[in-house]
Amino acid sequence: MKTTINFEEFDRLLSSFSQVSGMRFSILDPSFRVVYASVNPTAFCQAVCGCEEGLCRCQACDAELARGVAGGSAVNIQTCHAGLLDAVIPVTEGGEVTAYLFFGQVLDASRPLERQWATTRRALEWHPDPDSLYPTFQLLKRYTIQELKAFAHILQCCTPYIWLEGLVQSAASTVYQRLVAYVGAHYAEHLTLQQIADDLGVSRTRLCAAAKEHGTTVLELMQERRIAAAQKLLRTTDLPVAQVAELVGVSDYNYFSRVFRTGTGVSPSSYRKSGQGAAPLSAPGAAGRNVRGV
C-alpha cells in the first residue's frame, strides 16, 4: 500500500514538537521506509549509520519496532540496537495502519550516562572505532520512560487530526514528493542516481524529469539538504569540519568545502566563526550514499 504525506502540514505539526522536545519525529510508510523527518538524525545516529552495517541495523531495528504496533496497539517504546530509546505509534485509517510515527533517539534520564555508554559501547563492537562516537553520544537528549509515554499520549491525541485533515492517506504520491522525502531521509548516505531510482521504483530518466519539473536536479536537492544539515552541525557542535562533512554524507573534505561555499557564499570555517554565516538554504524534505555523476 502506498502512503502519501502532506509534507507542508506535517512539517508544521512535527517541527513544533521537535522545537519543544529537541527530539526527532519521523514517519515510516507501511514498508518501514522513512518518508518524512522533522529534523536531522542526531549526530550520534548519523555517525552510526555512516557505516553500512550500522545503517542496516538501524533499518532492521525500526522495522522491528514498527511491527510491535502493526496490529494497531497504542505505543511501543524500546531500546534500539545502539542503546537509545525510541518510540512509535501507528497512524490508522479504517482500522488499517497507513504509517508509523517515530520519535526518540534519546537516552534514559533515569540511568547514569556512563552506565548507558558501557551498554552502547558493547553493542557497537562491530563498529571500526566505537570510542570515536562517545563525544556525540554525550550530546544526546535525556528523557525518562514516563516522559516519552507522555509525549506519545499527546501524539496519540493528534492522530485523529492527522487522519481527518488528510495529512497521511493511503494513496500514490508523486515521484517528486517521494524524491524529496527520500533525500530528507537518506542525504547522509553515499548514493548513486541508479540507487535512488531503484529504491523509488522509477527509471533514472523519470526521476530526473520529476526534479526538472520543479526547477531543480537530484544533485541540487541532495546538496541543499546536506548544506542545511552541515549548517546546523557547524552552529550547534564543535566537531571538526571534516567530521561534519562525513556526517552529512560527503567523504571528500575539499569537495564538501567547494559545495558549501557555492551554496552559502562562505567557507564552512567562516560560517562557524561568524556565529550564523549566510542565510540558511531552504532545503526540501526534513532527515547518506553520495550522489556523484548525476
N, C-alpha and C positions, 0 to 999 in steps of 0.2 A: 504494500500500500504506500502510495506517495503522500508526503506531507508538505503542505505549503505554509509558509510563515509570513505574517505581516511584519516585516523587519522593522519598519519605522515605529510602529506602535509598540512592538515588543522591546525595542531598544529603549523607548521612553520608560516603560514599566520596569524592566530588569536593571537598567542603568541606575535607576533610582534606588533599588535595593542594594546595588553594588556600592553606591556612594554612602549609604547608611552603614552598611556592614563591612565594607572592604573585601567582600568575597566575590568570587567569580560565579556568575549564573550562566548556564548554557542549556541549549535544547538539543536533544538527540531524537532522530526520527525512529520509526519502528524497527529499522535495520541497525540501530545503535550507532549511527553516524552523527557526528556533531554538525548541525546545520546553522547554529547561531551561538554566539557567546557575547556577554555584556562587556567584558574586559579581557585583556590578555591573560593567559595562564600565568601563575606565579613564576618568578624567575627559577625557583627550585624545580617546578614541574617542567618548565621549558628545558632545563638542563638534563633532567631525567629522560625526556622524550627526544633529546638530541641524539641519543643512541637508538639504533634500530630496535634492539631488544627492549629498551625502555618504552618506546612507542607501542610496540606490540603488547607489552604487559599492561600498559595503561588502557589500551583499547579493549583488551580482554577483561580487565577489571571493571570498566564502565559497563560492558555488556552484562557481566555477571550481576552488577548492582541493579541494572535496569530490569533484568529478569526477575529480581526479587519483588517487583511491583507489577509485573506483566499481567497478573490476574486482577489488577485494579486496586490492590491494597494501598493504604494511605501513604506511608512513608517508609523508606529504607535507609538507615544510617549505618555505615560500615567503615572499617579501616581499610584503606586501599593497599595495593601491593607495596607501596613505598612508606606506609605507616601514617598517612594523613587521613583525616576524617572527611568523608564525602557523604552527601545525602541526595536522594532522588524521590520525586513524587510523580505520579502519572497524570497526563492530561488526556481525558477521555471524551469521546463523542459517541453517543448512542450505545454506551457500555463497552466500546472498543477503544483501546489505547491508541491515540494518534501521535503522541510524542511523550518524551520524558524530560522533566525539568530537573537539572542537576545544579547543585551548589556545594561549596566546601573548599577543598584544598587547604584545610586548616589543621592546626594542632589542637590537642585536647588540653584545655586550660586547667583541668583538674590534676594533670600529671606533670612532674618535673621535666623541664626541657631536656636535660642530659639523658634522662631515662628513655625518653621518646627517641632521641637521636641514636642511642645504643640499639634500639629496636630497628630503626630505619637503616642504620649502618649495616646491620646483619642482613636485612632484606635486600640491600644493594650490593651484595658481594659479586654479583655478575657485572657491575659497572667497572670500567677500566680504572677509574680514580674516584671512588666514593667519597673520600675525605675532602675532595675539592668542592663537594656540594654543601658542606656544612655552613659556609657563610650565607648562602641563600636560604638554607633550612632555618636559620635563626631569625630570618625576616618574616617568616610565615605568621599569619594572624592566629590567635588562640581563642577558642570558644569551648564552653562545656557542652556535653551532650544535651542537657536541658535547654541551653540557648539555641542549639541547632534545631531542636524539636519545636521551639517557639517560632523560629523563622519558618519552619516547614508548615506550622499551623497557619501562619499569616498567608503563606503562598497557596495553601490549600483553599483558603477563602477567596483567593484570586482566580482559581481555576474555572469557576463558573463564568466569570467575566471574560477570561481568555477564550472560552468556547463561544459564549454568546456574541462577543464582538468579532468573532472570526479571526482571532489572532493566529490560531492554528486550525487548519482544516485538512481533511483527507482528500486532497486533490493534487493534480500535477502542477508543479511550479515551473516557471520559465527557466530556460537554460541560464540566463544571466543571473537570476536570483540564486540559483543553485551554485553558480560560479562564485558570486560574491560571498555566499555563506561558506563555501569550501575554502576560499582564500582566507577568510577570517579565522577558520578553524585550523588551517594547515600551513600558514605562512612561514612557520619556523622549521618546516621540513625541507629537504632537498628534492625538489620536484622537477619533472620534465613535463613539457606540454602534453606528451602522449599519456603520461601517468594521470594527469588531471582529466584528460578526455576519457580515459578508460574508467576512472573512478566515478565520473558523472554519467557514463553510459552514452556519450556522444562522440562524433568524429572530431578530429582536430580542426577541420575546416568549419564545422558548425560552431565549435567553441570560440574560435577567433571571430567568426561573424557575429556571434552574440555580443562579444565585447565591443566590436566595432560599431554595432548598432547604438551603443551608449557612449560613443565618442572616446573609447579607450582601447587598451590592449590587455591581454592576460598578464604580460610582463609588467605593465604600468600598475595594474591592480595589486600585484604581488609587491612591487617596490613601494608603493604608497603605504600598504599595510605594514611592511617591515620598518619603514621610516617612522611611522606613527608609534610602533612598539618600541623602537630604539629611542625615540624622544622621551618616552615615559621612563625607560630604564636610566637614561642619562640624567633625568631630572630627579629621580627618586632613589638611586643607588650610587655607590661609589665604585661599581665594578669597572675594571679596565675596559677601554673601548673595544679591544679585540674580543673580549668575552661577550660584550653586548652584541657585537656583530654575530658571534656564534649563536647566541640565544635567539636572535631573530632570523636565523637560517642562512647566514652568509659566512662562509668559512674563509673567504679571501678578504683580509683586512683592507687592502688597497682598493679593491672593488667596492667594498662597503663604504669607504670614505668618499669615493667618487660619486656613488649613488646618493649618499646622504647630502653631500654638498650641492649636487644638482637639484635635489628636491627641496632643500631648505635655504640654500644660499650661503651656508656656513659649514665649517667642518664639525665633526662630532665633538672634538675637544673645545672648540669655540662655543658651541651650543651649550655645553655643560658649564663652562666658565661664566657665560652670560646669565645663567640662572634660569632663563626661559628660551633663549635663542629666537629663531624666526617663528612666525606663526605656525602652529601645528597643521599638518596636512589634513584634509577632510577625507580620511580613509574609509572605504566602504566596508561593510561587514562588521564583525565585532572582535576572535582568538587567534618542521618546517622542511623538506626536499627543495633546493634552489631551482628557480626557473631560469635556465640558461638557454640561449639559442632560440628563444621564442620569437 
